[in-house]
């Protein structure tokens, strides 16, 4: 999907549930992304559409934002 829409040009790293042992609400997915990007998790901002995703982002030490139907609900 990323390639067909051209969005792959803007995304350096993709990590899915298939790439980690512990899935959300564990922070592993987000921590792996930060590691691959070479950035401190505290400098990351997570946009999520589920409470479990928010929980995982916070457990990773990242700022989080809930996005539902195009609206930002938490930060």
MOPAC internal coordinates of N, CA, C and O (Angstrom, degrees):
PM7 1SCF
backbone

  N    0.0000 0     0.00 0     0.00 0    0    0    0
  C    1.4637 1     0.00 0     0.00 0    1    0    0
  C    1.5268 1   109.78 1     0.00 0    2    1    0
  O    1.2310 1   120.83 1   137.06 1    3    2    1
  N    1.3454 1   116.03 1   -42.94 1    3    2    1
  C    1.4639 1   118.60 1  -179.04 1    5    3    2
  C    1.5209 1   111.20 1   -60.25 1    6    5    3
  O    1.2310 1   120.24 1   136.35 1    7    6    5
  N    1.3274 1   117.15 1   -43.65 1    7    6    5
  C    1.4669 1   120.21 1   179.89 1    9    7    6
  C    1.5205 1   111.68 1   -66.51 1   10    9    7
  O    1.2310 1   120.25 1   136.86 1   11   10    9
  N    1.3191 1   117.12 1   -43.14 1   11   10    9
  C    1.4629 1   119.68 1  -176.21 1   13   11   10
  C    1.5244 1   112.45 1   -67.00 1   14   13   11
  O    1.2310 1   120.31 1   155.33 1   15   14   13
  N    1.3393 1   117.02 1   -24.67 1   15   14   13
  C    1.4641 1   120.21 1   179.23 1   17   15   14
  C    1.5261 1   112.89 1   -97.21 1   18   17   15
  O    1.2310 1   120.65 1   171.49 1   19   18   17
  N    1.3433 1   116.36 1    -8.51 1   19   18   17
  C    1.4555 1   120.22 1  -178.10 1   21   19   18
  C    1.5165 1   113.87 1    84.25 1   22   21   19
  O    1.2310 1   120.31 1  -179.48 1   23   22   21
  N    1.3193 1   117.02 1     0.52 1   23   22   21
  C    1.4619 1   120.66 1  -179.24 1   25   23   22
  C    1.5271 1   112.61 1   -71.34 1   26   25   23
  O    1.2310 1   120.06 1   160.96 1   27   26   25
  N    1.3257 1   117.49 1   -19.04 1   27   26   25
  C    1.4631 1   120.23 1   179.56 1   29   27   26
  C    1.5248 1   112.08 1   -60.71 1   30   29   27
  O    1.2310 1   119.99 1   157.52 1   31   30   29
  N    1.3144 1   117.62 1   -22.48 1   31   30   29
  C    1.4704 1   121.43 1   178.43 1   33   31   30
  C    1.5254 1   111.47 1   -69.64 1   34   33   31
  O    1.2310 1   120.22 1   162.29 1   35   34   33
  N    1.3099 1   117.18 1   -17.71 1   35   34   33
  C    1.4635 1   121.56 1  -176.29 1   37   35   34
  C    1.5308 1   113.26 1  -107.76 1   38   37   35
  O    1.2310 1   120.14 1   173.52 1   39   38   37
  N    1.3133 1   117.33 1    -6.48 1   39   38   37
  C    1.4595 1   121.29 1  -175.02 1   41   39   38
  C    1.5229 1   108.84 1  -116.83 1   42   41   39
  O    1.2310 1   120.97 1   -62.44 1   43   42   41
  N    1.3354 1   115.75 1   117.56 1   43   42   41
  C    1.4612 1   121.14 1  -176.02 1   45   43   42
  C    1.5179 1   112.99 1   -84.79 1   46   45   43
  O    1.2310 1   120.01 1   149.47 1   47   46   45
  N    1.3224 1   117.59 1   -30.53 1   47   46   45
  C    1.4574 1   121.93 1  -173.25 1   49   47   46
  C    1.5259 1   109.34 1  -137.56 1   50   49   47
  O    1.2310 1   121.05 1   -43.24 1   51   50   49
  N    1.3273 1   115.59 1   136.76 1   51   50   49
  C    1.4580 1   121.15 1   173.33 1   53   51   50
  C    1.5282 1   107.32 1  -128.30 1   54   53   51
  O    1.2310 1   120.74 1   -56.00 1   55   54   53
  N    1.3281 1   116.19 1   124.00 1   55   54   53
  C    1.4529 1   122.22 1   176.08 1   57   55   54
  C    1.5239 1   107.08 1  -126.94 1   58   57   55
  O    1.2310 1   120.91 1   -52.44 1   59   58   57
  N    1.3223 1   115.87 1   127.56 1   59   58   57
  C    1.4632 1   120.09 1   179.69 1   61   59   58
  C    1.5201 1   109.94 1  -115.65 1   62   61   59
  O    1.2310 1   120.85 1    -2.29 1   63   62   61
  N    1.3106 1   115.98 1   177.71 1   63   62   61
  C    1.4572 1   121.22 1   178.46 1   65   63   62
  C    1.5277 1   111.26 1   -60.15 1   66   65   63
  O    1.2310 1   120.26 1   153.31 1   67   66   65
  N    1.3220 1   117.11 1   -26.69 1   67   66   65
  C    1.4659 1   120.88 1   178.46 1   69   67   66
  C    1.5227 1   112.54 1   -69.50 1   70   69   67
  O    1.2310 1   120.11 1   164.42 1   71   70   69
  N    1.3330 1   117.39 1   -15.58 1   71   70   69
  C    1.4656 1   122.03 1  -175.25 1   73   71   70
  C    1.5207 1   113.96 1   -95.32 1   74   73   71
  O    1.2310 1   119.80 1   175.77 1   75   74   73
  N    1.3289 1   117.99 1    -4.23 1   75   74   73
  C    1.4691 1   121.25 1  -178.03 1   77   75   74
  C    1.5242 1   110.29 1  -130.98 1   78   77   75
  O    1.2310 1   121.33 1   -23.40 1   79   78   77
  N    1.3294 1   115.07 1   156.60 1   79   78   77
  C    1.4625 1   120.53 1   178.22 1   81   79   78
  C    1.5208 1   110.44 1   -81.27 1   82   81   79
  O    1.2310 1   120.75 1   132.89 1   83   82   81
  N    1.3238 1   116.18 1   -47.11 1   83   82   81
  C    1.4624 1   121.69 1  -177.78 1   85   83   82
  C    1.5217 1   109.95 1   -98.57 1   86   85   83
  O    1.2310 1   120.87 1   -62.71 1   87   86   85
  N    1.3059 1   115.94 1   117.29 1   87   86   85
  C    1.4636 1   120.98 1  -177.27 1   89   87   86
  C    1.5252 1   110.68 1   -88.79 1   90   89   87
  O    1.2310 1   120.98 1    -9.63 1   91   90   89
  N    1.3305 1   115.74 1   170.37 1   91   90   89
  C    1.4581 1   121.10 1   177.13 1   93   91   90
  C    1.5206 1   109.07 1   -52.49 1   94   93   91
  O    1.2310 1   119.46 1   -43.62 1   95   94   93
  N    1.2948 1   118.64 1   136.38 1   95   94   93
  C    1.4512 1   129.88 1    20.93 1   97   95   94
  C    1.5271 1   115.25 1   -88.51 1   98   97   95
  O    1.2310 1   119.77 1  -173.81 1   99   98   97
  N    1.3217 1   118.05 1     6.19 1   99   98   97
  C    1.4626 1   119.90 1   173.64 1  101   99   98
  C    1.5303 1   109.19 1   -67.69 1  102  101   99
  O    1.2310 1   119.37 1   -28.52 1  103  102  101
  N    1.3094 1   118.81 1   151.48 1  103  102  101
  C    1.4599 1   122.03 1  -174.64 1  105  103  102
  C    1.5315 1   115.27 1   -83.70 1  106  105  103
  O    1.2310 1   119.94 1  -178.13 1  107  106  105
  N    1.3300 1   117.71 1     1.87 1  107  106  105
  C    1.4606 1   121.38 1  -170.18 1  109  107  106
  C    1.5339 1   114.49 1   -53.52 1  110  109  107
  O    1.2310 1   120.07 1   136.48 1  111  110  109
  N    1.3165 1   117.47 1   -43.52 1  111  110  109
  C    1.4680 1   120.81 1  -178.81 1  113  111  110
  C    1.5231 1   110.72 1   -59.33 1  114  113  111
  O    1.2310 1   120.46 1   131.37 1  115  114  113
  N    1.3161 1   116.74 1   -48.63 1  115  114  113
  C    1.4573 1   120.84 1  -178.26 1  117  115  114
  C    1.5228 1   111.97 1   -68.87 1  118  117  115
  O    1.2310 1   120.57 1   141.97 1  119  118  117
  N    1.3170 1   116.51 1   -38.03 1  119  118  117
  C    1.4628 1   119.28 1   179.20 1  121  119  118
  C    1.5285 1   111.41 1   -66.84 1  122  121  119
  O    1.2310 1   120.35 1   143.96 1  123  122  121
  N    1.3227 1   116.94 1   -36.04 1  123  122  121
  C    1.4650 1   120.10 1   177.52 1  125  123  122
  C    1.5233 1   110.88 1   -65.66 1  126  125  123
  O    1.2310 1   120.02 1   139.71 1  127  126  125
  N    1.3112 1   117.57 1   -40.29 1  127  126  125
  C    1.4688 1   120.92 1   176.67 1  129  127  126
  C    1.5251 1   110.48 1   -60.52 1  130  129  127
  O    1.2310 1   120.43 1   131.47 1  131  130  129
  N    1.3290 1   116.78 1   -48.53 1  131  130  129
  C    1.4664 1   120.46 1   179.70 1  133  131  130
  C    1.5229 1   110.83 1   -59.42 1  134  133  131
  O    1.2310 1   120.51 1   137.78 1  135  134  133
  N    1.3264 1   116.64 1   -42.22 1  135  134  133
  C    1.4597 1   120.27 1   179.51 1  137  135  134
  C    1.5288 1   111.39 1   -62.79 1  138  137  135
  O    1.2310 1   120.63 1   134.32 1  139  138  137
  N    1.3246 1   116.40 1   -45.68 1  139  138  137
  C    1.4633 1   120.17 1  -179.33 1  141  139  138
  C    1.5320 1   111.74 1   -65.36 1  142  141  139
  O    1.2310 1   120.43 1   148.43 1  143  142  141
  N    1.3245 1   116.78 1   -31.57 1  143  142  141
  C    1.4687 1   120.61 1   177.15 1  145  143  142
  C    1.5204 1   112.43 1   -81.64 1  146  145  143
  O    1.2310 1   120.84 1   164.82 1  147  146  145
  N    1.3373 1   116.00 1   -15.18 1  147  146  145
  C    1.4604 1   120.37 1  -178.28 1  149  147  146
  C    1.5145 1   112.96 1    72.40 1  150  149  147
  O    1.2310 1   120.71 1  -143.85 1  151  150  149
  N    1.3313 1   116.25 1    36.15 1  151  150  149
  C    1.4645 1   120.58 1  -179.38 1  153  151  150
  C    1.5273 1   110.77 1  -121.89 1  154  153  151
  O    1.2310 1   121.09 1   -23.92 1  155  154  153
  N    1.3075 1   115.53 1   156.08 1  155  154  153
  C    1.4515 1   122.49 1   176.67 1  157  155  154
  C    1.5323 1   108.42 1   -74.48 1  158  157  155
  O    1.2310 1   119.55 1   -51.41 1  159  158  157
  N    1.3370 1   118.46 1   128.59 1  159  158  157
  C    1.4712 1   120.07 1   178.99 1  161  159  158
  C    1.5327 1   113.44 1   -53.43 1  162  161  159
  O    1.2310 1   120.11 1   148.63 1  163  162  161
  N    1.3213 1   117.39 1   -31.37 1  163  162  161
  C    1.4696 1   120.51 1   179.68 1  165  163  162
  C    1.5216 1   111.90 1   -65.76 1  166  165  163
  O    1.2310 1   120.01 1   164.08 1  167  166  165
  N    1.3168 1   117.58 1   -15.92 1  167  166  165
  C    1.4664 1   121.91 1   179.15 1  169  167  166
  C    1.5297 1   112.22 1   -98.47 1  170  169  167
  O    1.2310 1   120.27 1  -167.92 1  171  170  169
  N    1.3288 1   117.10 1    12.08 1  171  170  169
  C    1.4645 1   121.67 1  -176.60 1  173  171  170
  C    1.5262 1   111.25 1  -104.60 1  174  173  171
  O    1.2310 1   121.35 1   -27.68 1  175  174  173
  N    1.3081 1   115.02 1   152.32 1  175  174  173
  C    1.4608 1   122.86 1   176.15 1  177  175  174
  C    1.5209 1   107.95 1  -124.52 1  178  177  175
  O    1.2310 1   120.52 1   -56.37 1  179  178  177
  N    1.3176 1   116.61 1   123.63 1  179  178  177
  C    1.4584 1   123.44 1  -177.95 1  181  179  178
  C    1.5217 1   109.73 1  -104.05 1  182  181  179
  O    1.2310 1   120.52 1   -51.55 1  183  182  181
  N    1.3240 1   116.60 1   128.45 1  183  182  181
  C    1.4595 1   122.45 1   170.94 1  185  183  182
  C    1.5219 1   106.24 1  -105.11 1  186  185  183
  O    1.2310 1   120.33 1   -57.54 1  187  186  185
  N    1.3169 1   116.97 1   122.46 1  187  186  185
  C    1.4552 1   121.78 1  -176.20 1  189  187  186
  C    1.5192 1   110.55 1  -132.88 1  190  189  187
  O    1.2310 1   121.50 1   -24.03 1  191  190  189
  N    1.3462 1   114.73 1   155.97 1  191  190  189
  C    1.4584 1   119.21 1   178.95 1  193  191  190
  C    1.5284 1   112.37 1  -114.46 1  194  193  191
  O    1.2310 1   120.52 1  -169.01 1  195  194  193
  N    1.3409 1   116.62 1    10.99 1  195  194  193
  C    1.4657 1   120.09 1   177.51 1  197  195  194
  C    1.5250 1   110.04 1  -138.41 1  198  197  195
  O    1.2310 1   121.03 1   -23.17 1  199  198  197
  N    1.3228 1   115.63 1   156.83 1  199  198  197
  C    1.4624 1   120.44 1   176.12 1  201  199  198
  C    1.5245 1   110.76 1   -66.55 1  202  201  199
  O    1.2310 1   120.11 1   144.70 1  203  202  201
  N    1.3273 1   117.39 1   -35.30 1  203  202  201
  C    1.4670 1   120.70 1   178.28 1  205  203  202
  C    1.5258 1   109.82 1   -63.89 1  206  205  203
  O    1.2310 1   120.35 1   140.79 1  207  206  205
  N    1.3158 1   116.93 1   -39.21 1  207  206  205
  C    1.4628 1   120.95 1   177.17 1  209  207  206
  C    1.5234 1   111.49 1   -64.95 1  210  209  207
  O    1.2310 1   120.63 1   138.53 1  211  210  209
  N    1.3238 1   116.41 1   -41.47 1  211  210  209
  C    1.4673 1   120.02 1   176.45 1  213  211  210
  C    1.5200 1   110.87 1   -61.34 1  214  213  211
  O    1.2310 1   120.94 1   137.58 1  215  214  213
  N    1.3092 1   115.82 1   -42.42 1  215  214  213
  C    1.4588 1   121.34 1   179.13 1  217  215  214
  C    1.5310 1   110.07 1   -60.79 1  218  217  215
  O    1.2310 1   119.91 1   137.70 1  219  218  217
  N    1.3133 1   117.77 1   -42.30 1  219  218  217
  C    1.4655 1   122.25 1   179.70 1  221  219  218
  C    1.5260 1   111.22 1   -66.18 1  222  221  219
  O    1.2310 1   120.31 1   136.96 1  223  222  221
  N    1.3182 1   117.01 1   -43.04 1  223  222  221
  C    1.4592 1   120.70 1   178.24 1  225  223  222
  C    1.5142 1   112.18 1   -62.63 1  226  225  223
  O    1.2310 1   120.82 1   136.99 1  227  226  225
  N    1.2986 1   116.05 1   -43.01 1  227  226  225
  C    1.4709 1   120.40 1   178.47 1  229  227  226
  C    1.5262 1   110.99 1   -66.30 1  230  229  227
  O    1.2310 1   120.48 1   140.98 1  231  230  229
  N    1.3438 1   116.69 1   -39.02 1  231  230  229
  C    1.4650 1   120.49 1   178.03 1  233  231  230
  C    1.5253 1   111.26 1   -64.59 1  234  233  231
  O    1.2310 1   120.67 1   154.24 1  235  234  233
  N    1.3259 1   116.32 1   -25.76 1  235  234  233
  C    1.4692 1   121.26 1   177.12 1  237  235  234
  C    1.5249 1   111.84 1   -81.09 1  238  237  235
  O    1.2310 1   120.52 1   173.86 1  239  238  237
  N    1.3446 1   116.61 1    -6.14 1  239  238  237
  C    1.4575 1   120.94 1  -179.14 1  241  239  238
  C    1.5106 1   113.22 1    82.76 1  242  241  239
  O    1.2310 1   120.44 1  -157.35 1  243  242  241
  N    1.3250 1   116.77 1    22.65 1  243  242  241
  C    1.4643 1   122.60 1  -177.37 1  245  243  242
  C    1.5209 1   110.87 1  -105.12 1  246  245  243
  O    1.2310 1   120.76 1   -27.58 1  247  246  245
  N    1.3236 1   116.15 1   152.42 1  247  246  245
  C    1.4629 1   120.88 1   170.46 1  249  247  246
  C    1.5209 1   107.68 1   -68.17 1  250  249  247
  O    1.2310 1   120.04 1   -35.21 1  251  250  249
  N    1.3168 1   117.53 1   144.79 1  251  250  249
  C    1.4555 1   120.43 1  -177.69 1  253  251  250
  C    1.5270 1   111.68 1  -130.47 1  254  253  251
  O    1.2310 1   121.61 1   -29.91 1  255  254  253
  N    1.3183 1   114.52 1   150.09 1  255  254  253
  C    1.4677 1   122.07 1   176.23 1  257  255  254
  C    1.5190 1   107.77 1  -135.73 1  258  257  255
  O    1.2310 1   120.45 1   -50.78 1  259  258  257
  N    1.3226 1   116.75 1   129.22 1  259  258  257
  C    1.4576 1   122.06 1   174.85 1  261  259  258
  C    1.5307 1   107.97 1   -88.03 1  262  261  259
  O    1.2310 1   120.97 1   -49.77 1  263  262  261
  N    1.3218 1   115.74 1   130.23 1  263  262  261
  C    1.4639 1   121.33 1   178.77 1  265  263  262
  C    1.5254 1   107.84 1  -122.21 1  266  265  263
  O    1.2310 1   121.21 1   -62.38 1  267  266  265
  N    1.3285 1   115.29 1   117.62 1  267  266  265
  C    1.4622 1   120.85 1   177.50 1  269  267  266
  C    1.5168 1   108.98 1  -128.53 1  270  269  267
  O    1.2310 1   121.01 1   -55.57 1  271  270  269
  N    1.3123 1   115.67 1   124.43 1  271  270  269
  C    1.4635 1   122.09 1   178.97 1  273  271  270
  C    1.5203 1   111.82 1    50.98 1  274  273  271
  O    1.2310 1   121.21 1  -139.37 1  275  274  273
  N    1.3373 1   115.29 1    40.63 1  275  274  273
  C    1.4578 1   120.77 1   176.39 1  277  275  274
  C    1.5108 1   115.51 1    81.29 1  278  277  275
  O    1.2310 1   119.71 1  -178.19 1  279  278  277
  N    1.3152 1   118.17 1     1.81 1  279  278  277
  C    1.4656 1   122.28 1  -179.28 1  281  279  278
  C    1.5202 1   110.81 1  -107.85 1  282  281  279
  O    1.2310 1   120.46 1   -41.25 1  283  282  281
  N    1.3382 1   116.73 1   138.75 1  283  282  281
  C    1.4553 1   122.59 1   176.08 1  285  283  282
  C    1.5164 1   108.97 1   -86.35 1  286  285  283
  O    1.2310 1   120.29 1   -52.33 1  287  286  285
  N    1.3338 1   117.05 1   127.67 1  287  286  285
  C    1.4574 1   120.60 1  -175.05 1  289  287  286
  C    1.5164 1   115.35 1  -113.76 1  290  289  287
  O    1.2310 1   119.44 1   151.01 1  291  290  289
  N    1.3147 1   118.68 1   -28.99 1  291  290  289
  C    1.4594 1   119.99 1  -178.10 1  293  291  290
  C    1.5116 1   109.12 1  -142.89 1  294  293  291
  O    1.2310 1   122.08 1   -26.87 1  295  294  293
  N    1.3060 1   113.62 1   153.13 1  295  294  293
  C    1.4514 1   117.95 1   170.87 1  297  295  294
  C    1.4948 1   108.47 1  -149.03 1  298  297  295
  O    1.2310 1   120.10 1   180.00 1  299  298  297

